[in-house]
Amino acid sequence: MTTSPIKKYPAESADIKHLISGQRKRNDHYLHSVIQFDRPINVTLLKRAVEVSFKSVPLLTCRFVETESRAYWEEAGWTADDMVHLIETTHRERALQKNLVIKLDETKGPQLRIAVIRSNHADTLAIVLNHMICDGGGIRDYLYLLSSCYTKLNEKPDDELNEIPGPGSRSIHQVFDNMNEEQIQQIKNARLHGYKQTEKDHLPLEGNESNPFIITHKVTAEQFDKIRKTAKQYGATINDALFAAYVCALSDELDTDLIVLDCPVNLRACLPDGHQPGICNLTSNIICAVPSHTGVTFDQAIQSVKKVLDEQKNSLEPLKVYWELEEIYQTLPLNEAKQRFPKVYNIPLNGMTNIGILDENQLRFADLHIKDVYISGSVKYVPYFQIAVTTFRKAMTFSTNFHGTEKDYHWLDQFVNKMISYFPK
């Protein structure tokens, strides 16, 4: 009797980048999402939907393997039963927080965990996904896939869902291969950002590696409309407005002449029309560096932010980092490449990621009503800090993920409230 060989999948340079960020305690390299329903979900059907999704994202069932020369993902036989857990409780918020900050083990797997938190005859999903598998845009696509599988299985329980797509490309080269030689040369000849940061760029946070937490703040759909209206007056975007309020709040806290911020950008917009990437990491970073705006209005800040971000949006320079990482990863032994990565990928200490809009038409679990949903990034370690923003039915959720003390928790709660206070009312 012959046995089938264990399937292996190549690890990408972005996978290694996130692994190193976790090992070096910049963040814990996991993505998080919460979906709150009005009533219980069918857990058996949810598990079936997860199983079906493996066709598109086989890495969910894998373990991550490193050798001296290379890294890869190897099938480990995990099933949906290993990933989906029903938790019945009378303390929903406590259970939600506990299950959101659970850390997976990439070397063992699985790479996905979904806690179905059942409280007062309604369910909330607490989803943790390894950031090595995908970025914020990737987990959004995975949630759409999962909900679509659930809905189709609910309608036709015996359907095999053969139309589910295969894994697709996870490589950064799907972006580079869409560029002409002149664009490639611009990337090759670009310079890495040279912003030097000191303790003056640190927020007054103590940090506590053993105490991860996630704080959320809401901006209503009505206020969202006011923010968008103000932004349009200056030809600016919602993203510009988010960073403007962030700059205003940071200017009150940091004794620096220049506020330097990391702004992740979704590279899927660079792909050809009709090209569907796999569930993967396709993110670049632009830098929002503006003079400190202490005492200056939101309207003035949004004009400064728009000018800086517009210049970078029209530049290929931010792709230099990812070209370099890929070159290093493809040409050097793994151990040597891992030593070189941090010298190339050196983002600012403070950042914000606007994961964007969650489309309720694509995020539908049969006839369940979704009361709330958001996605947030990794849990940061001091001195790194990030706010993640998602929008659903025009309401925005600001998620702050951090390893810190109780004092840090209260400080961050007040800080994000201060930031939100700068938005037009």
C-alpha positions, 0 to 999 in steps of 0.5 A: 500500500502506497501513501500519498506524499505530504503536500508542501507549499512555498513560503513567500518573503512576506510570510518571513517578514511577518514571522520575524516581526513576531520573533523580534516582538514588534507584534504577535503576527496574528489578525483578528476579527469579530462578527456579532450575530443576532442569534445562534449560528449553525456550528456544524454548518460553519465547520463544513464551510471552513472545511470547504474553504481549505480548497482556496486556503490550504495553508490553514491546515498546515504547519510552518517549517524552516530549514537552513536553506528555505521555508515552506508550509507542510500539510499537517492534517488539521480539520475544522473540528480543530479550528472551530470551538463553541464556548457558552458563557454568561460573560460575552465580553470577557470570553470575547477578549480572552479568545481574541488574544489567543496566540496560534503556533505556526510551527504546529498549526492550525493557522486559523481559530474561530471561537463561537461565543454563545451568550444570551441566545446569540453568537459572536465569532472571535476569529484569529488568523496567522498574519503570515497567511495574509494581510487585512485585505486577505482576511476580508476576502477570507471572511467573504469566502467563508460566509459564501460557503456557509450560505451555499451549504445552507441552501443546498446541504448536499452540494460539493461546492465545486466552484470554489476557486483554488489557492491562486498566487500568493507571490509579490511577483503578481504585482511586479509582473504587471509592471513595465521595465521603466517602472521596475527600474524606478523601484530598483533605483528608489531609496529606502526611507531614512527617517530616524526615530528616537524615544521622542517618538515613543508614546508614554506606554509601559508595555507588558508582554504577558497582558495582550488586550484589544480596545475598540471605539466606534464612530457612527454612520452619521459622523462618518458622513460628516467626515467624508463631507469635510474631506471632499471639501479639500479633495481628500479621502476618508483615509486622509481624514483618519490620518489628520485626526491621528496627527492632531492627537499625536501632536498633543503627546509627542515632543517632536517636530515631525510626526512620522507614521506608517500607512499600509497600502493594499497592493491589490489595486496594482493588479490587472483587471480581472486578476484574482490573487490568492489569500495572501499578503499584498501590502506595501507601506507609505510614510506619512511624515508631517510637521507636528500640528500642536494647536492647529485645526483638523482642517489644516491637518487634513490639507498637510496629510493629503499633500504628503500622502498624494505624493507617495500614492503616485510614487513607486518608491514604497515598493522598494522594500518589497523588491529588496525583501524578495531579492534577499529571500530568493538568493540567500539561505534562509538564516542569512535572509532572516538576518537581513530582513530587519535592515530593509523592513524598518517601518515607523514606530506609530501607524494606522491601517485602514482595512477599509469597508466590509461589504454586507452584501458579500458578508452574509451567513445565510439568513443571520443578521450581522449586528456588528463586524470588524477586523483588526491587525496584530497585537503590538509590543512597546514601543510599536503602536497601531490603530486599525480601522474598518467600516461597516454600514458606514460606521467605523470601528477603531481597534487598538491592539497592545501588550500593556499594563492596566495603566496603558489600557486606560491611556490608550482608551483616552488617546483614541477618544481624543483622536476621534474628538478631532473629527468634524461633528 
